[in-house]
Each structure stands twice: as C-alpha cells, then as structure tokens.
Amino acid sequence: MKIKDIREMTAPERETLLVDLKKEKFNLAIQAKTGQLEKTARVRQVRRDIAKIMTVMTETDAAATVEE
C-alpha cells in the first residue's frame, strides 16, 4: 500500500483499515507460531502498512492541532 493512497482516505476509512490490518497481523502471528504460515514476507508488509497508517494519522492530528 502506498502512502499516497492512505493520505487520500478519509479518517474513518483509515481507522477501519488499521483495525483490519491489526487483526491480520494477529492471525499471521498465530500462523507463524503453529508453522502454518506460507508467506513470511506478509508479516513484514502488514507491519509496515500499519506504521504508514499510524504516521498519516499522527500527521493529520498534528496539522489539526496547529490550525486551532
């Protein structure tokens, strides 16, 4: 997922995507522990997507604070 796409989303869309990614991260961790995980690179990708969303959310919160 590209940062540009995340910035174009609305705040509720970002929050929904963040919740979905956190659930996926949890499921991937369970699969990794039980030896069922086939695509190990997906764990890293999900972690980075979560970080991108959190960064954009922090940026928008900071921008809103400065405007007030």
PyMOL Python script that loads the backbone (N, CA, C, O; Angstrom):
from pymol import cmd

cmd.read_pdbstr("""\
ATOM      1  N   MET A   1       0.841  -1.172   0.000  1.00  0.00           N
ATOM      2  CA  MET A   1       0.000   0.000   0.000  1.00  0.00           C
ATOM      3  C   MET A   1       0.890   1.241   0.000  1.00  0.00           C
ATOM      4  O   MET A   1       1.887   1.306   0.719  1.00  0.00           O
ATOM      5  N   LYS A   2       0.522   2.197  -0.798  1.00  0.00           N
ATOM      6  CA  LYS A   2       1.324   3.405  -0.920  1.00  0.00           C
ATOM      7  C   LYS A   2       0.790   4.483   0.013  1.00  0.00           C
ATOM      8  O   LYS A   2      -0.407   4.554   0.291  1.00  0.00           O
ATOM      9  N   ILE A   3       1.691   5.307   0.481  1.00  0.00           N
ATOM     10  CA  ILE A   3       1.346   6.367   1.423  1.00  0.00           C
ATOM     11  C   ILE A   3       0.372   7.354   0.780  1.00  0.00           C
ATOM     12  O   ILE A   3      -0.473   7.929   1.466  1.00  0.00           O
ATOM     13  N   LYS A   4       0.486   7.548  -0.524  1.00  0.00           N
ATOM     14  CA  LYS A   4      -0.417   8.444  -1.249  1.00  0.00           C
ATOM     15  C   LYS A   4      -1.860   7.959  -1.136  1.00  0.00           C
ATOM     16  O   LYS A   4      -2.778   8.752  -0.929  1.00  0.00           O
ATOM     17  N   ASP A   5      -2.046   6.656  -1.272  1.00  0.00           N
ATOM     18  CA  ASP A   5      -3.387   6.077  -1.171  1.00  0.00           C
ATOM     19  C   ASP A   5      -3.958   6.256   0.231  1.00  0.00           C
ATOM     20  O   ASP A   5      -5.152   6.509   0.395  1.00  0.00           O
ATOM     21  N   ILE A   6      -3.114   6.127   1.222  1.00  0.00           N
ATOM     22  CA  ILE A   6      -3.559   6.273   2.607  1.00  0.00           C
ATOM     23  C   ILE A   6      -3.953   7.715   2.887  1.00  0.00           C
ATOM     24  O   ILE A   6      -4.947   7.968   3.568  1.00  0.00           O
ATOM     25  N   ARG A   7      -3.185   8.656   2.368  1.00  0.00           N
ATOM     26  CA  ARG A   7      -3.492  10.076   2.590  1.00  0.00           C
ATOM     27  C   ARG A   7      -4.818  10.482   1.931  1.00  0.00           C
ATOM     28  O   ARG A   7      -5.491  11.398   2.404  1.00  0.00           O
ATOM     29  N   GLU A   8      -5.191   9.804   0.846  1.00  0.00           N
ATOM     30  CA  GLU A   8      -6.429  10.126   0.140  1.00  0.00           C
ATOM     31  C   GLU A   8      -7.668   9.566   0.836  1.00  0.00           C
ATOM     32  O   GLU A   8      -8.791   9.962   0.523  1.00  0.00           O
ATOM     33  N   MET A   9      -7.465   8.648   1.776  1.00  0.00           N
ATOM     34  CA  MET A   9      -8.592   8.048   2.503  1.00  0.00           C
ATOM     35  C   MET A   9      -9.137   9.027   3.539  1.00  0.00           C
ATOM     36  O   MET A   9      -8.449   9.949   3.976  1.00  0.00           O
ATOM     37  N   THR A  10     -10.388   8.798   3.915  1.00  0.00           N
ATOM     38  CA  THR A  10     -10.967   9.576   4.998  1.00  0.00           C
ATOM     39  C   THR A  10     -10.524   8.959   6.325  1.00  0.00           C
ATOM     40  O   THR A  10     -10.035   7.830   6.358  1.00  0.00           O
ATOM     41  N   ALA A  11     -10.693   9.694   7.400  1.00  0.00           N
ATOM     42  CA  ALA A  11     -10.272   9.216   8.719  1.00  0.00           C
ATOM     43  C   ALA A  11     -10.971   7.909   9.112  1.00  0.00           C
ATOM     44  O   ALA A  11     -10.301   6.996   9.596  1.00  0.00           O
ATOM     45  N   PRO A  12     -12.290   7.783   8.924  1.00  0.00           N
ATOM     46  CA  PRO A  12     -12.932   6.505   9.270  1.00  0.00           C
ATOM     47  C   PRO A  12     -12.427   5.326   8.436  1.00  0.00           C
ATOM     48  O   PRO A  12     -12.316   4.208   8.939  1.00  0.00           O
ATOM     49  N   GLU A  13     -12.124   5.579   7.163  1.00  0.00           N
ATOM     50  CA  GLU A  13     -11.587   4.514   6.320  1.00  0.00           C
ATOM     51  C   GLU A  13     -10.232   4.050   6.836  1.00  0.00           C
ATOM     52  O   GLU A  13      -9.945   2.853   6.866  1.00  0.00           O
ATOM     53  N   ARG A  14      -9.393   5.020   7.247  1.00  0.00           N
ATOM     54  CA  ARG A  14      -8.078   4.680   7.790  1.00  0.00           C
ATOM     55  C   ARG A  14      -8.209   3.855   9.063  1.00  0.00           C
ATOM     56  O   ARG A  14      -7.491   2.873   9.254  1.00  0.00           O
ATOM     57  N   GLU A  15      -9.122   4.256   9.922  1.00  0.00           N
ATOM     58  CA  GLU A  15      -9.311   3.533  11.178  1.00  0.00           C
ATOM     59  C   GLU A  15      -9.796   2.104  10.928  1.00  0.00           C
ATOM     60  O   GLU A  15      -9.343   1.166  11.584  1.00  0.00           O
ATOM     61  N   THR A  16     -10.706   1.945   9.988  1.00  0.00           N
ATOM     62  CA  THR A  16     -11.206   0.613   9.645  1.00  0.00           C
ATOM     63  C   THR A  16     -10.090  -0.255   9.078  1.00  0.00           C
ATOM     64  O   THR A  16      -9.953  -1.423   9.441  1.00  0.00           O
ATOM     65  N   LEU A  17      -9.301   0.322   8.192  1.00  0.00           N
ATOM     66  CA  LEU A  17      -8.175  -0.409   7.609  1.00  0.00           C
ATOM     67  C   LEU A  17      -7.155  -0.778   8.685  1.00  0.00           C
ATOM     68  O   LEU A  17      -6.593  -1.873   8.655  1.00  0.00           O
ATOM     69  N   LEU A  18      -6.916   0.114   9.617  1.00  0.00           N
ATOM     70  CA  LEU A  18      -5.972  -0.152  10.700  1.00  0.00           C
ATOM     71  C   LEU A  18      -6.433  -1.329  11.554  1.00  0.00           C
ATOM     72  O   LEU A  18      -5.632  -2.195  11.906  1.00  0.00           O
ATOM     73  N   VAL A  19      -7.714  -1.359  11.885  1.00  0.00           N
ATOM     74  CA  VAL A  19      -8.261  -2.469  12.670  1.00  0.00           C
ATOM     75  C   VAL A  19      -8.124  -3.782  11.904  1.00  0.00           C
ATOM     76  O   VAL A  19      -7.738  -4.802  12.475  1.00  0.00           O
ATOM     77  N   ASP A  20      -8.438  -3.754  10.616  1.00  0.00           N
ATOM     78  CA  ASP A  20      -8.322  -4.962   9.791  1.00  0.00           C
ATOM     79  C   ASP A  20      -6.879  -5.458   9.721  1.00  0.00           C
ATOM     80  O   ASP A  20      -6.625  -6.660   9.807  1.00  0.00           O
ATOM     81  N   LEU A  21      -5.940  -4.534   9.566  1.00  0.00           N
ATOM     82  CA  LEU A  21      -4.538  -4.931   9.491  1.00  0.00           C
ATOM     83  C   LEU A  21      -4.024  -5.486  10.817  1.00  0.00           C
ATOM     84  O   LEU A  21      -3.218  -6.416  10.835  1.00  0.00           O
ATOM     85  N   LYS A  22      -4.489  -4.917  11.915  1.00  0.00           N
ATOM     86  CA  LYS A  22      -4.077  -5.434  13.223  1.00  0.00           C
ATOM     87  C   LYS A  22      -4.617  -6.850  13.441  1.00  0.00           C
ATOM     88  O   LYS A  22      -3.936  -7.696  14.021  1.00  0.00           O
ATOM     89  N   LYS A  23      -5.835  -7.101  12.976  1.00  0.00           N
ATOM     90  CA  LYS A  23      -6.391  -8.452  13.066  1.00  0.00           C
ATOM     91  C   LYS A  23      -5.576  -9.413  12.204  1.00  0.00           C
ATOM     92  O   LYS A  23      -5.277 -10.534  12.614  1.00  0.00           O
ATOM     93  N   GLU A  24      -5.224  -8.957  11.009  1.00  0.00           N
ATOM     94  CA  GLU A  24      -4.425  -9.797  10.120  1.00  0.00           C
ATOM     95  C   GLU A  24      -3.054 -10.077  10.724  1.00  0.00           C
ATOM     96  O   GLU A  24      -2.545 -11.193  10.630  1.00  0.00           O
ATOM     97  N   LYS A  25      -2.461  -9.063  11.342  1.00  0.00           N
ATOM     98  CA  LYS A  25      -1.155  -9.249  11.988  1.00  0.00           C
ATOM     99  C   LYS A  25      -1.245 -10.300  13.087  1.00  0.00           C
ATOM    100  O   LYS A  25      -0.359 -11.143  13.225  1.00  0.00           O
ATOM    101  N   PHE A  26      -2.311 -10.244  13.862  1.00  0.00           N
ATOM    102  CA  PHE A  26      -2.513 -11.227  14.920  1.00  0.00           C
ATOM    103  C   PHE A  26      -2.638 -12.637  14.335  1.00  0.00           C
ATOM    104  O   PHE A  26      -2.011 -13.579  14.819  1.00  0.00           O
ATOM    105  N   ASN A  27      -3.456 -12.768  13.290  1.00  0.00           N
ATOM    106  CA  ASN A  27      -3.649 -14.067  12.651  1.00  0.00           C
ATOM    107  C   ASN A  27      -2.350 -14.600  12.049  1.00  0.00           C
ATOM    108  O   ASN A  27      -2.073 -15.798  12.117  1.00  0.00           O
ATOM    109  N   LEU A  28      -1.560 -13.709  11.463  1.00  0.00           N
ATOM    110  CA  LEU A  28      -0.283 -14.125  10.896  1.00  0.00           C
ATOM    111  C   LEU A  28       0.677 -14.584  11.993  1.00  0.00           C
ATOM    112  O   LEU A  28       1.438 -15.533  11.803  1.00  0.00           O
ATOM    113  N   ALA A  29       0.635 -13.915  13.126  1.00  0.00           N
ATOM    114  CA  ALA A  29       1.493 -14.320  14.244  1.00  0.00           C
ATOM    115  C   ALA A  29       1.113 -15.710  14.740  1.00  0.00           C
ATOM    116  O   ALA A  29       1.981 -16.527  15.046  1.00  0.00           O
ATOM    117  N   ILE A  30      -0.178 -15.971  14.818  1.00  0.00           N
ATOM    118  CA  ILE A  30      -0.646 -17.301  15.233  1.00  0.00           C
ATOM    119  C   ILE A  30      -0.187 -18.354  14.222  1.00  0.00           C
ATOM    120  O   ILE A  30       0.296 -19.421  14.602  1.00  0.00           O
ATOM    121  N   GLN A  31      -0.342 -18.047  12.937  1.00  0.00           N
ATOM    122  CA  GLN A  31       0.073 -18.984  11.897  1.00  0.00           C
ATOM    123  C   GLN A  31       1.581 -19.233  11.965  1.00  0.00           C
ATOM    124  O   GLN A  31       2.034 -20.361  11.769  1.00  0.00           O
ATOM    125  N   ALA A  32       2.344 -18.198  12.238  1.00  0.00           N
ATOM    126  CA  ALA A  32       3.795 -18.357  12.324  1.00  0.00           C
ATOM    127  C   ALA A  32       4.177 -19.260  13.496  1.00  0.00           C
ATOM    128  O   ALA A  32       5.087 -20.080  13.378  1.00  0.00           O
ATOM    129  N   LYS A  33       3.490 -19.112  14.614  1.00  0.00           N
ATOM    130  CA  LYS A  33       3.788 -19.925  15.790  1.00  0.00           C
ATOM    131  C   LYS A  33       3.425 -21.389  15.586  1.00  0.00           C
ATOM    132  O   LYS A  33       4.092 -22.280  16.112  1.00  0.00           O
ATOM    133  N   THR A  34       2.364 -21.633  14.820  1.00  0.00           N
ATOM    134  CA  THR A  34       1.930 -23.019  14.609  1.00  0.00           C
ATOM    135  C   THR A  34       2.566 -23.645  13.371  1.00  0.00           C
ATOM    136  O   THR A  34       2.322 -24.815  13.075  1.00  0.00           O
ATOM    137  N   GLY A  35       3.380 -22.873  12.645  1.00  0.00           N
ATOM    138  CA  GLY A  35       4.061 -23.408  11.482  1.00  0.00           C
ATOM    139  C   GLY A  35       3.218 -23.472  10.229  1.00  0.00           C
ATOM    140  O   GLY A  35       3.583 -24.169   9.282  1.00  0.00           O
ATOM    141  N   GLN A  36       2.104 -22.769  10.194  1.00  0.00           N
ATOM    142  CA  GLN A  36       1.202 -22.794   9.041  1.00  0.00           C
ATOM    143  C   GLN A  36       1.417 -21.630   8.078  1.00  0.00           C
ATOM    144  O   GLN A  36       0.785 -21.572   7.023  1.00  0.00           O
ATOM    145  N   LEU A  37       2.297 -20.715   8.435  1.00  0.00           N
ATOM    146  CA  LEU A  37       2.495 -19.514   7.625  1.00  0.00           C
ATOM    147  C   LEU A  37       3.316 -19.836   6.381  1.00  0.00           C
ATOM    148  O   LEU A  37       4.431 -20.348   6.474  1.00  0.00           O
ATOM    149  N   GLU A  38       2.746 -19.526   5.211  1.00  0.00           N
ATOM    150  CA  GLU A  38       3.435 -19.814   3.953  1.00  0.00           C
ATOM    151  C   GLU A  38       4.189 -18.599   3.433  1.00  0.00           C
ATOM    152  O   GLU A  38       5.319 -18.724   2.962  1.00  0.00           O
ATOM    153  N   LYS A  39       3.581 -17.444   3.513  1.00  0.00           N
ATOM    154  CA  LYS A  39       4.213 -16.221   3.005  1.00  0.00           C
ATOM    155  C   LYS A  39       4.720 -15.394   4.186  1.00  0.00           C
ATOM    156  O   LYS A  39       3.995 -14.565   4.734  1.00  0.00           O
ATOM    157  N   THR A  40       5.950 -15.628   4.560  1.00  0.00           N
ATOM    158  CA  THR A  40       6.508 -14.951   5.728  1.00  0.00           C
ATOM    159  C   THR A  40       6.707 -13.460   5.481  1.00  0.00           C
ATOM    160  O   THR A  40       6.719 -12.680   6.433  1.00  0.00           O
ATOM    161  N   ALA A  41       6.861 -13.055   4.246  1.00  0.00           N
ATOM    162  CA  ALA A  41       7.059 -11.644   3.925  1.00  0.00           C
ATOM    163  C   ALA A  41       5.806 -10.825   4.219  1.00  0.00           C
ATOM    164  O   ALA A  41       5.885  -9.610   4.396  1.00  0.00           O
ATOM    165  N   ARG A  42       4.668 -11.477   4.271  1.00  0.00           N
ATOM    166  CA  ARG A  42       3.406 -10.764   4.529  1.00  0.00           C
ATOM    167  C   ARG A  42       3.407 -10.132   5.919  1.00  0.00           C
ATOM    168  O   ARG A  42       2.803  -9.077   6.116  1.00  0.00           O
ATOM    169  N   VAL A  43       4.069 -10.755   6.874  1.00  0.00           N
ATOM    170  CA  VAL A  43       4.138 -10.210   8.233  1.00  0.00           C
ATOM    171  C   VAL A  43       4.814  -8.840   8.199  1.00  0.00           C
ATOM    172  O   VAL A  43       4.325  -7.879   8.793  1.00  0.00           O
ATOM    173  N   ARG A  44       5.930  -8.764   7.506  1.00  0.00           N
ATOM    174  CA  ARG A  44       6.667  -7.507   7.398  1.00  0.00           C
ATOM    175  C   ARG A  44       5.845  -6.448   6.669  1.00  0.00           C
ATOM    176  O   ARG A  44       5.836  -5.282   7.064  1.00  0.00           O
ATOM    177  N   GLN A  45       5.162  -6.851   5.616  1.00  0.00           N
ATOM    178  CA  GLN A  45       4.354  -5.922   4.831  1.00  0.00           C
ATOM    179  C   GLN A  45       3.207  -5.349   5.670  1.00  0.00           C
ATOM    180  O   GLN A  45       2.927  -4.152   5.607  1.00  0.00           O
ATOM    181  N   VAL A  46       2.554  -6.194   6.444  1.00  0.00           N
ATOM    182  CA  VAL A  46       1.442  -5.739   7.281  1.00  0.00           C
ATOM    183  C   VAL A  46       1.952  -4.783   8.348  1.00  0.00           C
ATOM    184  O   VAL A  46       1.326  -3.758   8.617  1.00  0.00           O
ATOM    185  N   ARG A  47       3.089  -5.113   8.960  1.00  0.00           N
ATOM    186  CA  ARG A  47       3.670  -4.232   9.974  1.00  0.00           C
ATOM    187  C   ARG A  47       3.965  -2.854   9.402  1.00  0.00           C
ATOM    188  O   ARG A  47       3.698  -1.835  10.039  1.00  0.00           O
ATOM    189  N   ARG A  48       4.513  -2.834   8.209  1.00  0.00           N
ATOM    190  CA  ARG A  48       4.844  -1.552   7.578  1.00  0.00           C
ATOM    191  C   ARG A  48       3.595  -0.772   7.181  1.00  0.00           C
ATOM    192  O   ARG A  48       3.571   0.453   7.301  1.00  0.00           O
ATOM    193  N   ASP A  49       2.563  -1.460   6.712  1.00  0.00           N
ATOM    194  CA  ASP A  49       1.305  -0.788   6.379  1.00  0.00           C
ATOM    195  C   ASP A  49       0.682  -0.168   7.626  1.00  0.00           C
ATOM    196  O   ASP A  49       0.155   0.944   7.573  1.00  0.00           O
ATOM    197  N   ILE A  50       0.742  -0.878   8.737  1.00  0.00           N
ATOM    198  CA  ILE A  50       0.226  -0.339   9.999  1.00  0.00           C
ATOM    199  C   ILE A  50       0.998   0.924  10.364  1.00  0.00           C
ATOM    200  O   ILE A  50       0.402   1.922  10.768  1.00  0.00           O
ATOM    201  N   ALA A  51       2.306   0.886  10.225  1.00  0.00           N
ATOM    202  CA  ALA A  51       3.137   2.048  10.545  1.00  0.00           C
ATOM    203  C   ALA A  51       2.809   3.232   9.641  1.00  0.00           C
ATOM    204  O   ALA A  51       2.771   4.373  10.101  1.00  0.00           O
ATOM    205  N   LYS A  52       2.573   2.967   8.363  1.00  0.00           N
ATOM    206  CA  LYS A  52       2.222   4.046   7.438  1.00  0.00           C
ATOM    207  C   LYS A  52       0.913   4.706   7.840  1.00  0.00           C
ATOM    208  O   LYS A  52       0.803   5.932   7.827  1.00  0.00           O
ATOM    209  N   ILE A  53      -0.067   3.910   8.191  1.00  0.00           N
ATOM    210  CA  ILE A  53      -1.371   4.452   8.587  1.00  0.00           C
ATOM    211  C   ILE A  53      -1.227   5.267   9.861  1.00  0.00           C
ATOM    212  O   ILE A  53      -1.778   6.362   9.969  1.00  0.00           O
ATOM    213  N   MET A  54      -0.488   4.735  10.823  1.00  0.00           N
ATOM    214  CA  MET A  54      -0.295   5.454  12.091  1.00  0.00           C
ATOM    215  C   MET A  54       0.428   6.786  11.848  1.00  0.00           C
ATOM    216  O   MET A  54       0.112   7.790  12.485  1.00  0.00           O
ATOM    217  N   THR A  55       1.387   6.789  10.935  1.00  0.00           N
ATOM    218  CA  THR A  55       2.115   8.015  10.616  1.00  0.00           C
ATOM    219  C   THR A  55       1.195   9.062  10.023  1.00  0.00           C
ATOM    220  O   THR A  55       1.237  10.225  10.424  1.00  0.00           O
ATOM    221  N   VAL A  56       0.369   8.665   9.079  1.00  0.00           N
ATOM    222  CA  VAL A  56      -0.559   9.607   8.450  1.00  0.00           C
ATOM    223  C   VAL A  56      -1.562  10.126   9.486  1.00  0.00           C
ATOM    224  O   VAL A  56      -1.898  11.310   9.484  1.00  0.00           O
ATOM    225  N   MET A  57      -2.034   9.249  10.362  1.00  0.00           N
ATOM    226  CA  MET A  57      -2.978   9.679  11.398  1.00  0.00           C
ATOM    227  C   MET A  57      -2.324  10.692  12.333  1.00  0.00           C
ATOM    228  O   MET A  57      -2.964  11.661  12.741  1.00  0.00           O
ATOM    229  N   THR A  58      -1.066  10.477  12.672  1.00  0.00           N
ATOM    230  CA  THR A  58      -0.342  11.414  13.529  1.00  0.00           C
ATOM    231  C   THR A  58      -0.143  12.746  12.817  1.00  0.00           C
ATOM    232  O   THR A  58      -0.288  13.806  13.425  1.00  0.00           O
ATOM    233  N   GLU A  59       0.188  12.691  11.531  1.00  0.00           N
ATOM    234  CA  GLU A  59       0.366  13.916  10.755  1.00  0.00           C
ATOM    235  C   GLU A  59      -0.915  14.736  10.705  1.00  0.00           C
ATOM    236  O   GLU A  59      -0.883  15.953  10.885  1.00  0.00           O
ATOM    237  N   THR A  60      -2.039  14.075  10.462  1.00  0.00           N
ATOM    238  CA  THR A  60      -3.306  14.802  10.361  1.00  0.00           C
ATOM    239  C   THR A  60      -3.711  15.371  11.715  1.00  0.00           C
ATOM    240  O   THR A  60      -4.267  16.467  11.785  1.00  0.00           O
ATOM    241  N   ASP A  61      -3.437  14.636  12.794  1.00  0.00           N
ATOM    242  CA  ASP A  61      -3.736  15.151  14.136  1.00  0.00           C
ATOM    243  C   ASP A  61      -2.876  16.362  14.459  1.00  0.00           C
ATOM    244  O   ASP A  61      -3.360  17.332  15.042  1.00  0.00           O
ATOM    245  N   ALA A  62      -1.598  16.311  14.082  1.00  0.00           N
ATOM    246  CA  ALA A  62      -0.701  17.433  14.324  1.00  0.00           C
ATOM    247  C   ALA A  62      -1.111  18.656  13.510  1.00  0.00           C
ATOM    248  O   ALA A  62      -1.065  19.787  13.996  1.00  0.00           O
ATOM    249  N   ALA A  63      -1.510  18.412  12.270  1.00  0.00           N
ATOM    250  CA  ALA A  63      -1.950  19.519  11.415  1.00  0.00           C
ATOM    251  C   ALA A  63      -3.225  20.167  11.956  1.00  0.00           C
ATOM    252  O   ALA A  63      -3.389  21.385  11.884  1.00  0.00           O
ATOM    253  N   ALA A  64      -4.119  19.348  12.496  1.00  0.00           N
ATOM    254  CA  ALA A  64      -5.357  19.878  13.066  1.00  0.00           C
ATOM    255  C   ALA A  64      -5.066  20.688  14.327  1.00  0.00           C
ATOM    256  O   ALA A  64      -5.732  21.690  14.588  1.00  0.00           O
ATOM    257  N   THR A  65      -4.093  20.266  15.095  1.00  0.00           N
ATOM    258  CA  THR A  65      -3.728  20.969  16.323  1.00  0.00           C
ATOM    259  C   THR A  65      -3.108  22.312  16.006  1.00  0.00           C
ATOM    260  O   THR A  65      -3.381  23.295  16.696  1.00  0.00           O
ATOM    261  N   VAL A  66      -2.282  22.375  14.982  1.00  0.00           N
ATOM    262  CA  VAL A  66      -1.614  23.618  14.588  1.00  0.00           C
ATOM    263  C   VAL A  66      -2.640  24.613  14.077  1.00  0.00           C
ATOM    264  O   VAL A  66      -2.505  25.810  14.331  1.00  0.00           O
ATOM    265  N   GLU A  67      -3.649  24.161  13.371  1.00  0.00           N
ATOM    266  CA  GLU A  67      -4.668  25.045  12.811  1.00  0.00           C
ATOM    267  C   GLU A  67      -5.538  25.683  13.883  1.00  0.00           C
ATOM    268  O   GLU A  67      -6.072  26.774  13.685  1.00  0.00           O
ATOM    269  N   GLU A  68      -5.681  25.014  15.005  1.00  0.00           N
ATOM    270  CA  GLU A  68      -6.534  25.553  16.082  1.00  0.00           C
ATOM    271  C   GLU A  68      -5.839  26.619  16.802  1.00  0.00           C
ATOM    272  O   GLU A  68      -6.392  27.194  17.739  1.00  0.00           O
TER     273      GLU A  68
END
""", "prot")
cmd.dss("prot")
cmd.show_as("cartoon", "prot")
cmd.util.cbc("prot")
cmd.orient("prot")
